[in-house]
Amino acid sequence: MSFIQGLLNLNKFKKEGEKMSELKNKKSLVIYFSRADENYSVGYVDKGNTEYIAEYVRDFIGADLFKVEPLIPYSKEYSKCIEEAKQRVGNAPIKNKINDISQYEVIYIMTPIYWGSYAPEIGTAIKDLDFTGKIIRIVTTHEGSGLARVVEDIKKICIGANILNDSIAIKGTDCATARDKIENWI
């Protein structure tokens, strides 16, 4: 999505009645997957790129965080991790699950791009949740894929949700310094 398309979508949302600033006051949850260790184009990191973004949102609006973690940790080496993740598509067990999101009005779903979509563990985390009436905002981290198919794929799972057209993609190499960008998006 281009910057201009993003602005048009943002204006459309504002015209639909609810101002973006009003979202800040709603009870919010960030569901995110983030991986440390060796990352593409970033090298070895102690904190995954997406975790930075999740923490910025928490800091700005007081959102609760739920970090999706694989039941079996990935290899620390990027190339091995990619092979392991390919094997987990459609069957990515996670350590803990959220069973009830009824107390939240806004759900932020954040994920790195894996083969043009979300990390397999995100699918596991959200597949059985009731998103009826929830507002969904999506963030991806990437090194050239942008949003890829994440928005379309999440729409298939989050039935009954209002998925906003203001999704944002942050380059992984920019995540640690993207605080202002996220504050402006919020």
Contacts in CASP RR format, 6 or more apart in sequence:
PFRMAT RR
TARGET T0000
AUTHOR 0000-0000-0000
METHOD contacts of the structure
MODEL  1
MSFIQGLLNLNKFKKEGEKMSELKNKKSLVIYFSRADENYSVGYVDKGNT
EYIAEYVRDFIGADLFKVEPLIPYSKEYSKCIEEAKQRVGNAPIKNKIND
ISQYEVIYIMTPIYWGSYAPEIGTAIKDLDFTGKIIRIVTTHEGSGLARV
VEDIKKICIGANILNDSIAIKGTDCATARDKIENWI
1 9 0 8 1.000
1 147 0 8 1.000
1 167 0 8 1.000
1 169 0 8 1.000
6 165 0 8 1.000
6 166 0 8 1.000
9 164 0 8 1.000
9 165 0 8 1.000
9 166 0 8 1.000
10 20 0 8 1.000
10 165 0 8 1.000
10 166 0 8 1.000
12 165 0 8 1.000
13 20 0 8 1.000
13 164 0 8 1.000
13 165 0 8 1.000
13 166 0 8 1.000
14 20 0 8 1.000
20 166 0 8 1.000
20 186 0 8 1.000
23 61 0 8 1.000
23 106 0 8 1.000
23 135 0 8 1.000
23 137 0 8 1.000
23 186 0 8 1.000
24 60 0 8 1.000
24 61 0 8 1.000
24 186 0 8 1.000
26 105 0 8 1.000
26 106 0 8 1.000
26 135 0 8 1.000
27 103 0 8 1.000
27 104 0 8 1.000
27 105 0 8 1.000
27 106 0 8 1.000
28 57 0 8 1.000
28 61 0 8 1.000
28 62 0 8 1.000
28 63 0 8 1.000
28 64 0 8 1.000
28 104 0 8 1.000
28 105 0 8 1.000
28 106 0 8 1.000
28 107 0 8 1.000
28 108 0 8 1.000
29 63 0 8 1.000
29 64 0 8 1.000
29 65 0 8 1.000
29 66 0 8 1.000
29 98 0 8 1.000
29 101 0 8 1.000
29 104 0 8 1.000
29 106 0 8 1.000
29 107 0 8 1.000
29 108 0 8 1.000
30 54 0 8 1.000
30 57 0 8 1.000
30 58 0 8 1.000
30 63 0 8 1.000
30 64 0 8 1.000
30 65 0 8 1.000
30 66 0 8 1.000
30 107 0 8 1.000
30 108 0 8 1.000
30 110 0 8 1.000
31 66 0 8 1.000
31 68 0 8 1.000
31 98 0 8 1.000
31 107 0 8 1.000
31 108 0 8 1.000
31 109 0 8 1.000
31 110 0 8 1.000
31 122 0 8 1.000
31 125 0 8 1.000
31 126 0 8 1.000
32 50 0 8 1.000
32 51 0 8 1.000
32 53 0 8 1.000
32 54 0 8 1.000
32 65 0 8 1.000
32 66 0 8 1.000
32 67 0 8 1.000
32 68 0 8 1.000
32 108 0 8 1.000
32 109 0 8 1.000
32 110 0 8 1.000
32 111 0 8 1.000
33 50 0 8 1.000
33 67 0 8 1.000
33 68 0 8 1.000
33 69 0 8 1.000
33 110 0 8 1.000
33 111 0 8 1.000
33 112 0 8 1.000
33 118 0 8 1.000
33 119 0 8 1.000
33 121 0 8 1.000
33 122 0 8 1.000
33 125 0 8 1.000
34 47 0 8 1.000
34 48 0 8 1.000
34 49 0 8 1.000
34 50 0 8 1.000
34 51 0 8 1.000
34 54 0 8 1.000
34 67 0 8 1.000
34 110 0 8 1.000
34 112 0 8 1.000
34 141 0 8 1.000
35 48 0 8 1.000
35 74 0 8 1.000
35 81 0 8 1.000
35 112 0 8 1.000
35 119 0 8 1.000
36 45 0 8 1.000
36 46 0 8 1.000
36 47 0 8 1.000
36 48 0 8 1.000
36 51 0 8 1.000
37 44 0 8 1.000
37 45 0 8 1.000
37 74 0 8 1.000
37 75 0 8 1.000
37 76 0 8 1.000
37 77 0 8 1.000
37 78 0 8 1.000
37 81 0 8 1.000
38 44 0 8 1.000
38 76 0 8 1.000
38 77 0 8 1.000
38 78 0 8 1.000
38 81 0 8 1.000
39 45 0 8 1.000
39 48 0 8 1.000
39 49 0 8 1.000
39 78 0 8 1.000
39 172 0 8 1.000
40 78 0 8 1.000
40 143 0 8 1.000
41 143 0 8 1.000
41 172 0 8 1.000
41 173 0 8 1.000
42 49 0 8 1.000
42 172 0 8 1.000
42 173 0 8 1.000
43 78 0 8 1.000
44 76 0 8 1.000
48 175 0 8 1.000
49 112 0 8 1.000
49 141 0 8 1.000
49 170 0 8 1.000
49 172 0 8 1.000
49 175 0 8 1.000
49 176 0 8 1.000
50 110 0 8 1.000
50 111 0 8 1.000
50 112 0 8 1.000
50 139 0 8 1.000
50 141 0 8 1.000
50 175 0 8 1.000
51 67 0 8 1.000
52 175 0 8 1.000
52 176 0 8 1.000
52 178 0 8 1.000
53 110 0 8 1.000
53 139 0 8 1.000
53 141 0 8 1.000
53 170 0 8 1.000
53 175 0 8 1.000
53 178 0 8 1.000
53 182 0 8 1.000
54 65 0 8 1.000
54 67 0 8 1.000
54 108 0 8 1.000
54 110 0 8 1.000
55 65 0 8 1.000
56 178 0 8 1.000
56 179 0 8 1.000
56 182 0 8 1.000
56 183 0 8 1.000
57 63 0 8 1.000
57 108 0 8 1.000
57 110 0 8 1.000
57 182 0 8 1.000
57 186 0 8 1.000
58 64 0 8 1.000
58 65 0 8 1.000
60 182 0 8 1.000
60 183 0 8 1.000
60 186 0 8 1.000
61 186 0 8 1.000
63 106 0 8 1.000
63 108 0 8 1.000
64 104 0 8 1.000
66 98 0 8 1.000
66 125 0 8 1.000
68 94 0 8 1.000
68 119 0 8 1.000
68 121 0 8 1.000
68 122 0 8 1.000
68 124 0 8 1.000
68 125 0 8 1.000
69 94 0 8 1.000
69 95 0 8 1.000
69 96 0 8 1.000
69 121 0 8 1.000
70 88 0 8 1.000
70 92 0 8 1.000
70 93 0 8 1.000
70 94 0 8 1.000
70 95 0 8 1.000
70 121 0 8 1.000
71 93 0 8 1.000
71 94 0 8 1.000
71 95 0 8 1.000
72 93 0 8 1.000
74 80 0 8 1.000
74 81 0 8 1.000
74 84 0 8 1.000
74 85 0 8 1.000
75 81 0 8 1.000
75 84 0 8 1.000
85 92 0 8 1.000
85 114 0 8 1.000
85 119 0 8 1.000
85 120 0 8 1.000
86 115 0 8 1.000
88 120 0 8 1.000
88 121 0 8 1.000
89 114 0 8 1.000
89 115 0 8 1.000
89 120 0 8 1.000
90 120 0 8 1.000
90 123 0 8 1.000
90 124 0 8 1.000
91 120 0 8 1.000
92 119 0 8 1.000
92 120 0 8 1.000
92 121 0 8 1.000
92 123 0 8 1.000
92 124 0 8 1.000
93 124 0 8 1.000
94 121 0 8 1.000
94 124 0 8 1.000
94 125 0 8 1.000
97 124 0 8 1.000
97 125 0 8 1.000
97 128 0 8 1.000
98 125 0 8 1.000
98 129 0 8 1.000
101 107 0 8 1.000
101 129 0 8 1.000
101 130 0 8 1.000
101 131 0 8 1.000
101 134 0 8 1.000
102 130 0 8 1.000
104 134 0 8 1.000
105 134 0 8 1.000
105 135 0 8 1.000
106 134 0 8 1.000
106 135 0 8 1.000
106 136 0 8 1.000
106 137 0 8 1.000
107 131 0 8 1.000
107 134 0 8 1.000
107 135 0 8 1.000
107 136 0 8 1.000
107 137 0 8 1.000
107 158 0 8 1.000
107 161 0 8 1.000
108 136 0 8 1.000
108 137 0 8 1.000
108 138 0 8 1.000
108 139 0 8 1.000
109 118 0 8 1.000
109 122 0 8 1.000
109 126 0 8 1.000
109 136 0 8 1.000
109 137 0 8 1.000
109 138 0 8 1.000
109 139 0 8 1.000
109 154 0 8 1.000
109 158 0 8 1.000
110 138 0 8 1.000
110 139 0 8 1.000
110 140 0 8 1.000
110 141 0 8 1.000
111 118 0 8 1.000
111 119 0 8 1.000
111 122 0 8 1.000
111 139 0 8 1.000
111 140 0 8 1.000
111 141 0 8 1.000
111 150 0 8 1.000
112 119 0 8 1.000
112 140 0 8 1.000
112 141 0 8 1.000
112 142 0 8 1.000
112 172 0 8 1.000
113 140 0 8 1.000
113 141 0 8 1.000
113 142 0 8 1.000
113 144 0 8 1.000
113 145 0 8 1.000
113 146 0 8 1.000
113 148 0 8 1.000
113 150 0 8 1.000
114 120 0 8 1.000
116 145 0 8 1.000
116 148 0 8 1.000
116 149 0 8 1.000
116 150 0 8 1.000
117 148 0 8 1.000
117 149 0 8 1.000
117 150 0 8 1.000
117 153 0 8 1.000
118 140 0 8 1.000
118 150 0 8 1.000
118 153 0 8 1.000
118 154 0 8 1.000
123 157 0 8 1.000
126 154 0 8 1.000
126 157 0 8 1.000
126 158 0 8 1.000
127 157 0 8 1.000
129 158 0 8 1.000
131 157 0 8 1.000
131 158 0 8 1.000
131 159 0 8 1.000
131 160 0 8 1.000
131 161 0 8 1.000
132 159 0 8 1.000
132 160 0 8 1.000
132 161 0 8 1.000
133 160 0 8 1.000
133 161 0 8 1.000
133 162 0 8 1.000
134 158 0 8 1.000
134 160 0 8 1.000
134 161 0 8 1.000
134 162 0 8 1.000
135 161 0 8 1.000
135 162 0 8 1.000
135 164 0 8 1.000
136 154 0 8 1.000
136 158 0 8 1.000
136 161 0 8 1.000
136 162 0 8 1.000
136 163 0 8 1.000
136 164 0 8 1.000
137 164 0 8 1.000
137 166 0 8 1.000
137 167 0 8 1.000
138 147 0 8 1.000
138 150 0 8 1.000
138 151 0 8 1.000
138 154 0 8 1.000
138 163 0 8 1.000
138 164 0 8 1.000
138 167 0 8 1.000
138 168 0 8 1.000
139 167 0 8 1.000
139 168 0 8 1.000
139 169 0 8 1.000
139 170 0 8 1.000
140 146 0 8 1.000
140 147 0 8 1.000
140 148 0 8 1.000
140 150 0 8 1.000
140 167 0 8 1.000
140 168 0 8 1.000
140 169 0 8 1.000
140 170 0 8 1.000
141 169 0 8 1.000
141 170 0 8 1.000
141 171 0 8 1.000
141 172 0 8 1.000
141 175 0 8 1.000
142 148 0 8 1.000
142 169 0 8 1.000
142 170 0 8 1.000
142 171 0 8 1.000
142 172 0 8 1.000
143 171 0 8 1.000
143 172 0 8 1.000
143 173 0 8 1.000
144 171 0 8 1.000
145 169 0 8 1.000
146 169 0 8 1.000
147 167 0 8 1.000
147 169 0 8 1.000
150 167 0 8 1.000
151 163 0 8 1.000
151 167 0 8 1.000
154 163 0 8 1.000
155 163 0 8 1.000
166 185 0 8 1.000
168 181 0 8 1.000
168 182 0 8 1.000
168 185 0 8 1.000
170 178 0 8 1.000
170 181 0 8 1.000
170 182 0 8 1.000
174 181 0 8 1.000
END
